[in-house]
């Protein structure tokens, strides 16, 4: 068991895997930051015109849809085959 954990860590520390890990981390951090900025801008513009419930619904649609897209882009960058989905 210890050998398999050691082998897994060796594989993760290879340069090409470190590049993938770094790229995925950047995509997630930047993606969620941009998503948050977009959410704030849209909510500010719609605050006067929509009710609190509708505004909450808009906010959730933006966060869930954007989060789904960011995670899928990150998984694709990590090398997972998402064609089945």
Secondary structure, DSSP 4 states (H G I P E B T S, - for coil): -HHHHHHHHHHHTSHHHHHHHHHHHHHHHHHHHHHHHHHHHHHHHHTTTS-HHHHHHHHHHHHHHHHHHHHHHHHHHTT---TT-
